[in-house]
Amino acid sequence: MKFDHILFPIDFSERSRALNQQVEWLAARFGSRVTLLHVFEIPAAWYGACEASFVNMDCCDGLRASAEQRLKEYAIRIPEVCVERILCGGDAAAQIVNWAGGHAVDLIVMGTHGYGAFQGWILGSVTAKVLHRAVCPIWTDSLSHAQPSDPAITKILCAVEMTEEAIPLLRFTKQLAEEFGTTVRLIHSVPELETRPNRYFDFDLHRYLMESARVEITRMQRQAGTEFPLTISETGISKALAEAANEYGANLVVIGRGRAQKTFGRFQTHAHEVIQYAPCPVLSYSSTPQDRISSSCTAEHLSQSAGDERLLTDSRKL
């Protein structure tokens, strides 16, 4: 397994630049070519409204030219022959997904960019949308923890659920571990609160569910060809994973993402928290087969309405 083509969306912020080191390490490790993608988002009030005729298009062109210059000058320690710089216009999430789908991207690297009072449990809207729609693996980092001087991966923690995605996720994690030369530990959560009402019965349903989960995951590991040690936690999945990652010393968390692409999937209530609270980067994997999205993303100006139309088309496909 190799990540031959890495897409790195950038917005020129310090939080974006903080991911440079991880992208540089991944590119060097896999010999990847890297696409730096900046999406120039045009404010909705600048088009399609009654005030549109009063918009100074010279100002818009100037801002776009400034963004193009900043993209050209963006410093990253990767041989320039391996770097492509793309400026798009339109909706950021739609353009990232479209470009990744149309250019055989193997990995997207991006931060969470969550801000404000809800930063603890909500992702930035662009990241959340990309996680929901993109096909390829996505490397995310909330940057809420101290960044190591060496981003090399030595221990992987994989969160596994008893779904149809579990076996492909285990195989993906095995390939990843072989590529990095790392050890892997599995974590599964059976929160006690979910079964507390059943304590009125004559047996401990929670313990029964925990043992059943262990048996089922062992069966799935045999089918996937893995023998990773497993921890069954009684706490919620995000807390359990953060605690296990700290205890195990993991510097990469791997989670499944397939159910995020279904309306109200469990991912939407748990994995966003996992990404925010994990003490290290999170690599989310989707086993959901989808057609690649053809992209018309170029360095030329793309209108917001076109981006919205593509986004609607993507949602219908999903």
Backbone hydrogen bonds in HBPLUS format (Angstrom, degrees):
<---DONOR---> <-ACCEPTOR-->    atom                        ^
c    i                          cat <-CA-CA->   ^        H-A-AA   ^      H-
h    n   atom  resd res      DA  || num        DHA   H-A  angle D-A-AA Bond
n    s   type  num  typ     dist DA aas  dist angle  dist       angle   num
A0033-ARG N   A0004-ASP O   2.92 MM  29  6.27 162.5  1.95 157.6 154.3     1
A0106-ASP N   A0005-HIS O   2.87 MM 101  5.31 155.8  1.93 142.7 150.9     2
A0006-ILE N   A0033-ARG O   2.96 MM  27  6.31 165.1  1.98 162.8 167.1     3
A0035-THR N   A0006-ILE O   2.86 MM  29  6.28 163.1  1.89 164.5 170.3     4
A0007-LEU N   A0107-LEU O   2.83 MM 100  6.23 165.5  1.85 162.9 167.8     5
A0109-VAL N   A0007-LEU O   2.96 MM 102  6.32 161.6  2.00 164.4 168.0     6
A0008-PHE N   A0035-THR O   2.85 MM  27  5.97 179.3  1.85 165.9 165.9     7
A0037-LEU N   A0008-PHE O   3.22 MM  29  6.15 160.1  2.26 122.9 128.4     8
A0010-ILE N   A0037-LEU O   2.89 MM  27  6.03 156.9  1.94 145.1 150.6     9
A0017-ARG N   A0013-SER O   3.00 MM   4  6.33 161.8  2.03 149.7 154.5    10
A0018-ALA N   A0014-GLU O   2.93 MM   4  6.06 136.9  2.12 140.7 151.8    11
A0019-LEU N   A0016-SER O   3.08 MM   3  5.67 160.1  2.13 114.5 120.5    12
A0020-ASN N   A0017-ARG O   2.96 MM   3  5.29 162.5  2.00 112.6 118.4    13
A0022-GLN N   A0019-LEU O   3.09 MM   3  5.44 120.5  2.46 106.5 120.6    14
A0023-VAL N   A0019-LEU O   3.10 MM   4  6.42 162.2  2.14 159.4 164.7    15
A0024-GLU N   A0020-ASN O   2.78 MM   4  6.01 162.6  1.81 159.6 165.2    16
A0025-TRP N   A0021-GLN O   2.93 MM   4  6.11 157.6  1.99 144.4 150.2    17
A0026-LEU N   A0022-GLN O   2.98 MM   4  6.15 165.3  2.00 148.8 152.9    18
A0027-ALA N   A0023-VAL O   2.88 MM   4  6.00 164.7  1.90 152.3 156.8    19
A0028-ALA N   A0024-GLU O   3.00 MM   4  6.15 157.5  2.05 145.1 151.1    20
A0029-ARG N   A0025-TRP O   2.84 MM   4  5.97 155.7  1.90 148.1 155.7    21
A0030-PHE N   A0026-LEU O   2.97 MM   4  6.09 158.0  2.02 153.1 157.2    22
A0031-GLY N   A0027-ALA O   2.78 MM   4  5.33 118.1  2.17 135.1 148.2    23
A0032-SER N   A0027-ALA O   2.97 MM   5  4.56 141.8  2.12 123.8 132.8    24
A0034-VAL N   A0082-CYS O   2.80 MM  48  6.18 158.5  1.85 165.4 172.7    25
A0084-GLU N   A0034-VAL O   2.87 MM  50  6.29 155.6  1.93 154.7 160.2    26
A0036-LEU N   A0084-GLU O   2.74 MM  48  6.10 156.9  1.79 168.7 174.9    27
A0086-ILE N   A0036-LEU O   2.86 MM  50  6.16 170.9  1.87 168.3 170.6    28
A0038-HIS N   A0086-ILE O   3.00 MM  48  6.41 165.5  2.02 168.1 172.4    29
A0088-CYS N   A0038-HIS O   2.95 MM  50  6.31 164.1  1.97 155.3 160.0    30
A0040-PHE N   A0088-CYS O   2.58 MM  48  5.88 165.9  1.60 167.0 161.7    31
A0090-GLY N   A0040-PHE O   3.26 MM  50  6.45 150.9  2.35 133.6 135.6    32
A0046-TRP N   A0043-PRO O   2.89 MM   3  5.54 162.8  1.92 120.5 126.3    33
A0047-TYR N   A0044-ALA O   3.29 MM   3  5.93 173.2  2.30 117.9 119.7    34
A0052-ALA N   A0049-ALA O   2.94 MM   3  5.26 162.8  1.97 113.0 118.5    35
A0054-PHE N   A0051-GLU O   2.82 MM   3  5.56 159.6  1.86 124.7 131.6    36
A0055-VAL N   A0052-ALA O   3.08 MM   3  5.34 167.4  2.09 112.2 116.1    37
A0059-CYS N   A0056-ASN O   3.02 MM   3  5.46 131.6  2.26 106.7 118.2    38
A0060-CYS N   A0056-ASN O   3.37 MM   4  6.85 152.9  2.45 142.0 149.1    39
A0061-ASP N   A0057-MET O   2.85 MM   4  6.08 164.0  1.88 150.7 154.7    40
A0062-GLY N   A0058-ASP O   2.89 MM   4  6.03 146.3  2.00 138.7 148.4    41
A0063-LEU N   A0059-CYS O   2.96 MM   4  6.26 155.5  2.02 150.5 156.2    42
A0064-ARG N   A0060-CYS O   2.99 MM   4  6.26 156.5  2.05 149.4 156.2    43
A0065-ALA N   A0061-ASP O   2.90 MM   4  6.08 154.7  1.96 144.0 151.2    44
A0066-SER N   A0062-GLY O   2.92 MM   4  6.14 150.0  2.01 143.6 152.0    45
A0067-ALA N   A0063-LEU O   2.97 MM   4  6.24 155.0  2.03 144.7 151.1    46
A0068-GLU N   A0064-ARG O   2.90 MM   4  6.15 154.4  1.97 147.6 154.9    47
A0069-GLN N   A0065-ALA O   3.00 MM   4  6.23 151.0  2.08 143.5 150.7    48
A0070-ARG N   A0066-SER O   2.96 MM   4  6.24 160.1  2.00 150.1 155.4    49
A0071-LEU N   A0067-ALA O   2.92 MM   4  6.10 153.8  1.99 147.0 154.2    50
A0072-LYS N   A0068-GLU O   3.01 MM   4  6.20 153.5  2.08 141.2 148.4    51
A0073-GLU N   A0069-GLN O   3.01 MM   4  6.26 143.4  2.15 144.2 154.0    52
A0074-TYR N   A0070-ARG O   2.97 MM   4  5.93 109.5  2.48 136.8 152.8    53
A0074-TYR N   A0071-LEU O   3.26 MM   3  5.09 155.7  2.32  97.4 104.7    54
A0078-ILE N   A0076-ILE O   2.86 MM   2  5.73 136.4  2.05 107.4  93.9    55
A0082-CYS N   A0079-PRO O   2.74 MM   3  5.49 157.7  1.79 124.4 131.9    56
A0083-VAL N   A0080-GLU O   3.07 MM   3  5.01 166.5  2.09 106.7 110.2    57
A0095-GLN N   A0091-ASP O   3.00 MM   4  6.10 161.2  2.03 155.8 161.3    58
A0096-ILE N   A0092-ALA O   2.96 MM   4  6.16 158.6  2.00 155.3 161.1    59
A0097-VAL N   A0093-ALA O   3.05 MM   4  6.24 170.9  2.06 154.5 156.6    60
A0098-ASN N   A0094-ALA O   2.87 MM   4  5.96 164.7  1.89 149.5 154.7    61
A0099-TRP N   A0095-GLN O   2.85 MM   4  5.85 163.1  1.88 144.6 149.8    62
A0100-ALA N   A0096-ILE O   2.99 MM   4  6.08 163.5  2.01 148.4 153.3    63
A0101-GLY N   A0097-VAL O   2.94 MM   4  6.06 162.0  1.98 150.3 155.5    64
A0102-GLY N   A0098-ASN O   2.98 MM   4  6.08 140.3  2.14 143.8 153.9    65
A0105-VAL N   A0100-ALA O   3.41 MM   5  5.02 170.9  2.42 149.5 146.9    66
A0108-ILE N   A0137-PRO O   3.12 MM  29  6.56 156.3  2.18 148.2 155.4    67
A0139-TRP N   A0108-ILE O   2.68 MM  31  6.00 165.2  1.70 167.8 172.4    68
A0110-MET N   A0139-TRP O   2.97 MM  29  6.40 160.0  2.01 165.7 171.5    69
A0124-GLY N   A0112-THR O   2.93 MM  12  5.45 137.4  2.11 132.0 143.4    70
A0119-GLN N   A0116-GLY O   3.15 MM   3  5.50 161.5  2.19 119.2 119.3    71
A0121-TRP N   A0118-PHE O   3.05 MM   3  5.87 152.9  2.13 123.1 129.2    72
A0122-ILE N   A0118-PHE O   3.01 MM   4  5.82 134.3  2.22 161.7 173.8    73
A0128-ALA N   A0124-GLY O   2.98 MM   4  6.20 167.8  2.00 162.2 166.1    74
A0129-LYS N   A0125-SER O   3.04 MM   4  6.17 158.3  2.09 145.4 150.6    75
A0130-VAL N   A0126-VAL O   3.00 MM   4  6.24 159.8  2.04 152.6 158.3    76
A0131-LEU N   A0127-THR O   2.91 MM   4  6.10 163.4  1.94 155.6 160.0    77
A0132-HIS N   A0128-ALA O   3.08 MM   4  6.23 143.1  2.22 138.1 148.0    78
A0133-ARG N   A0129-LYS O   3.07 MM   4  6.25 137.8  2.25 143.9 154.2    79
A0133-ARG N   A0130-VAL O   3.21 MM   3  5.25 129.6  2.48  95.9 108.4    80
A0134-ALA N   A0130-VAL O   2.85 MM   4  5.45 166.9  1.86 153.5 156.1    81
A0138-ILE N   A0284-SER O   3.03 MM 146  5.32 156.0  2.09 144.8 152.4    82
A0284-SER N   A0138-ILE O   2.92 MM 146  5.32 164.6  1.95 153.4 152.1    83
A0140-THR N   A0282-VAL O   2.85 MM 142  5.30 171.5  1.85 158.1 159.0    84
A0282-VAL N   A0140-THR O   2.81 MM 142  5.30 168.6  1.83 161.1 165.1    85
A0251-ASN N   A0155-LYS O   3.08 MM  96  5.81 155.9  2.14 143.3 146.5    86
A0156-ILE N   A0183-THR O   2.96 MM  27  6.23 165.0  1.99 155.6 160.6    87
A0185-ARG N   A0156-ILE O   3.00 MM  29  6.49 149.4  2.09 156.1 165.9    88
A0157-LEU N   A0252-LEU O   2.96 MM  95  6.40 161.5  2.00 158.8 164.8    89
A0254-VAL N   A0157-LEU O   2.82 MM  97  6.19 158.6  1.86 150.7 156.4    90
A0158-CYS N   A0185-ARG O   2.88 MM  27  6.23 165.3  1.90 159.5 164.6    91
A0187-ILE N   A0158-CYS O   2.91 MM  29  6.13 148.2  2.01 151.2 151.2    92
A0159-ALA N   A0254-VAL O   2.95 MM  95  6.34 155.0  2.01 167.5 175.7    93
A0160-VAL N   A0187-ILE O   3.05 MM  27  6.25 157.4  2.11 153.1 159.9    94
A0163-THR N   A0161-GLU O   2.96 MM   2  5.64 131.9  2.20 104.3  90.4    95
A0166-ALA N   A0163-THR O   3.12 MM   3  5.54 161.3  2.15 113.4 118.8    96
A0169-LEU N   A0165-GLU O   2.99 MM   4  6.10 156.0  2.05 155.2 163.0    97
A0170-LEU N   A0166-ALA O   2.87 MM   4  6.12 154.1  1.93 152.0 158.7    98
A0171-ARG N   A0167-ILE O   3.04 MM   4  6.31 159.7  2.08 154.0 159.0    99
A0172-PHE N   A0168-PRO O   2.91 MM   4  6.09 157.5  1.96 146.9 153.3   100
A0173-THR N   A0169-LEU O   2.90 MM   4  6.11 160.0  1.94 149.7 155.0   101
A0174-LYS N   A0170-LEU O   2.94 MM   4  6.14 150.6  2.03 143.8 151.9   102
A0175-GLN N   A0171-ARG O   3.04 MM   4  6.31 160.2  2.08 149.8 154.0   103
A0176-LEU N   A0172-PHE O   2.94 MM   4  6.17 155.0  2.00 147.5 155.2   104
A0177-ALA N   A0173-THR O   2.86 MM   4  6.05 158.7  1.90 149.2 154.5   105
A0178-GLU N   A0174-LYS O   2.97 MM   4  6.20 155.5  2.03 147.8 154.3   106
A0179-GLU N   A0175-GLN O   2.98 MM   4  6.18 152.0  2.06 144.5 152.1   107
A0180-PHE N   A0176-LEU O   2.95 MM   4  6.20 159.3  1.99 151.7 156.9   108
A0181-GLY N   A0177-ALA O   2.66 MM   4  5.49 128.9  1.92 138.6 152.8   109
A0182-THR N   A0177-ALA O   3.00 MM   5  4.94 152.9  2.08 132.5 140.2   110
A0186-LEU N   A0229-PRO O   2.83 MM  43  6.11 174.9  1.83 165.5 167.3   111
A0231-THR N   A0186-LEU O   2.92 MM  45  6.10 148.6  2.02 136.0 145.3   112
A0188-HIS N   A0231-THR O   2.94 MM  43  6.34 154.7  2.01 165.1 171.3   113
A0233-SER N   A0188-HIS O   2.80 MM  45  6.15 167.1  1.81 163.6 167.7   114
A0190-VAL N   A0233-SER O   2.85 MM  43  6.11 172.0  1.86 169.3 169.3   115
A0194-GLU N   A0191-PRO O   3.22 MM   3  5.71 144.1  2.35 107.9 116.6   116
A0192-GLU N   A0234-GLU O   3.06 MM  42  5.51 148.6  2.16 150.9 142.9   117
A0195-THR N   A0192-GLU O   2.97 MM   3  5.56 153.5  2.04 116.7 124.2   118
A0198-ASN N   A0195-THR O   2.97 MM   3  5.58 142.5  2.11 118.1 128.5   119
A0199-ARG N   A0196-ARG O   3.02 MM   3  5.65 166.3  2.04 126.1 127.3   120
A0201-PHE N   A0198-ASN O   3.08 MM   3  5.75 167.4  2.10 116.5 120.6   121
A0208-TYR N   A0204-ASP O   3.15 MM   4  6.43 157.5  2.20 148.3 155.2   122
A0209-LEU N   A0205-LEU O   2.84 MM   4  6.10 155.0  1.90 151.9 158.1   123
A0210-MET N   A0206-HIS O   2.99 MM   4  6.25 153.0  2.06 148.4 155.9   124
A0211-GLU N   A0207-ARG O   3.00 MM   4  6.24 162.8  2.03 151.6 155.2   125
A0212-SER N   A0208-TYR O   2.89 MM   4  6.07 156.4  1.95 146.9 154.4   126
A0213-ALA N   A0209-LEU O   2.89 MM   4  6.02 151.8  1.97 142.7 150.0   127
A0214-ARG N   A0210-MET O   3.05 MM   4  6.33 154.3  2.12 143.7 150.4   128
A0215-VAL N   A0211-GLU O   3.00 MM   4  6.28 160.5  2.04 151.2 155.8   129
A0216-GLU N   A0212-SER O   2.93 MM   4  6.12 162.8  1.96 149.8 154.8   130
A0217-ILE N   A0213-ALA O   2.87 MM   4  6.00 163.9  1.89 153.2 157.4   131
A0218-THR N   A0214-ARG O   2.99 MM   4  6.10 151.5  2.08 142.4 150.3   132
A0219-ARG N   A0215-VAL O   3.01 MM   4  6.31 151.5  2.09 143.6 151.3   133
A0220-MET N   A0216-GLU O   2.93 MM   4  6.27 155.1  2.00 147.3 154.2   134
A0221-GLN N   A0217-ILE O   2.86 MM   4  6.07 150.9  1.94 145.4 153.5   135
A0222-ARG N   A0218-THR O   3.07 MM   4  6.37 152.4  2.15 145.5 152.0   136
A0223-GLN N   A0219-ARG O   3.15 MM   4  6.48 155.5  2.22 145.9 152.3   137
A0224-ALA N   A0220-MET O   2.85 MM   4  6.09 144.5  1.98 144.8 155.4   138
A0225-GLY N   A0221-GLN O   2.82 MM   4  5.86 121.8  2.16 140.9 155.1   139
A0226-THR N   A0221-GLN O   2.90 MM   5  4.97 164.5  1.93 143.3 145.5   140
A0225-GLY N   A0222-ARG O   3.31 MM   3  5.09 141.9  2.46  90.9 101.5   141
A0240-ALA N   A0236-GLY O   2.75 MM   4  5.80 164.9  1.78 163.2 168.6   142
A0241-LEU N   A0237-ILE O   2.90 MM   4  5.91 157.7  1.95 143.7 149.5   143
A0242-ALA N   A0238-SER O   3.07 MM   4  6.20 161.4  2.10 142.6 147.8   144
A0243-GLU N   A0239-LYS O   2.95 MM   4  6.11 165.6  1.97 153.0 156.9   145
A0244-ALA N   A0240-ALA O   2.91 MM   4  6.02 161.0  1.95 146.2 152.1   146
A0245-ALA N   A0241-LEU O   2.82 MM   4  5.91 156.3  1.88 149.0 155.6   147
A0246-ASN N   A0242-ALA O   3.07 MM   4  6.26 157.9  2.12 145.3 150.6   148
A0247-GLU N   A0243-GLU O   2.95 MM   4  6.14 162.1  1.98 149.6 155.0   149
A0248-TYR N   A0244-ALA O   2.80 MM   4  5.80 160.8  1.84 148.7 154.3   150
A0249-GLY N   A0245-ALA O   2.87 MM   4  5.67 129.2  2.13 132.8 145.4   151
A0250-ALA N   A0245-ALA O   2.96 MM   5  4.93 142.2  2.10 138.8 146.2   152
A0253-VAL N   A0281-PRO O   3.02 MM  28  6.37 160.0  2.06 152.6 159.1   153
A0283-LEU N   A0253-VAL O   2.70 MM  30  6.08 165.3  1.72 169.3 173.6   154
A0255-ILE N   A0283-LEU O   3.08 MM  28  6.42 155.6  2.14 144.0 149.5   155
A0285-TYR N   A0255-ILE O   2.85 MM  30  6.21 160.0  1.89 157.2 163.4   156
A0257-ARG N   A0285-TYR O   2.49 MM  28  5.26 131.4  1.71 158.7 151.3   157
A0260-ALA N   A0257-ARG O   2.96 MM   3  5.37 145.5  2.08 111.1 121.9   158
A0261-GLN N   A0258-GLY O   3.10 MM   3  5.71 158.5  2.14 113.0 119.4   159
A0262-LYS N   A0259-ARG O   3.12 MM   3  5.29 158.4  2.17 110.8 111.2   160
A0265-GLY N   A0262-LYS O   3.02 MM   3  5.31 139.4  2.19 145.3 134.6   161
A0268-GLN N   A0265-GLY O   3.01 MM   3  5.75 138.7  2.19 117.4 125.8   162
A0269-THR N   A0266-ARG O   2.97 MM   3  5.43 146.9  2.08 111.8 121.3   163
A0270-HIS N   A0266-ARG O   3.16 MM   4  6.38 131.8  2.40 147.8 161.4   164
A0270-HIS N   A0267-PHE O   3.16 MM   3  5.17 138.5  2.34  99.0 110.5   165
A0271-ALA N   A0267-PHE O   2.82 MM   4  4.90 129.5  2.08 123.0 138.8   166
A0273-GLU N   A0270-HIS O   2.99 MM   3  5.40 120.1  2.36 107.6 121.6   167
A0274-VAL N   A0270-HIS O   2.97 MM   4  6.31 150.2  2.06 145.4 155.0   168
A0275-ILE N   A0271-ALA O   2.93 MM   4  6.15 162.8  1.96 153.7 155.2   169
A0276-GLN N   A0272-HIS O   3.13 MM   4  6.37 154.1  2.20 141.9 149.0   170
A0277-TYR N   A0273-GLU O   2.90 MM   4  6.02 161.2  1.93 156.6 160.6   171
A0278-ALA N   A0274-VAL O   2.86 MM   4  5.61 136.0  2.05 149.1 157.1   172
A0307-GLY N   A0303-SER O   3.26 MM   4  6.63 153.4  2.33 143.5 150.6   173
A0308-ASP N   A0304-GLN O   2.89 MM   4  6.22 157.2  1.94 154.4 160.6   174
A0309-GLU N   A0305-SER O   2.97 MM   4  6.17 150.8  2.06 143.8 151.6   175
A0310-ARG N   A0306-ALA O   3.01 MM   4  6.30 158.0  2.06 148.2 153.3   176
A0311-LEU N   A0307-GLY O   2.94 MM   4  6.15 154.7  2.00 146.5 154.2   177
A0312-LEU N   A0308-ASP O   2.93 MM   4  6.17 152.2  2.01 145.5 152.3   178
A0313-THR N   A0309-GLU O   2.97 MM   4  6.23 153.6  2.04 144.2 151.7   179
A0314-ASP N   A0310-ARG O   2.84 MM   4  6.13 157.1  1.89 151.2 157.0   180
A0315-SER N   A0311-LEU O   3.02 MM   4  6.26 155.9  2.08 144.4 150.6   181
A0316-ARG N   A0312-LEU O   3.04 MM   4  6.33 151.8  2.12 146.2 153.3   182
A0317-LYS N   A0313-THR O   3.02 MM   4  6.32 150.3  2.11 146.5 154.8   183
A0318-LEU N   A0314-ASP O   3.05 MM   4  6.36 147.4  2.16 146.6 155.3   184
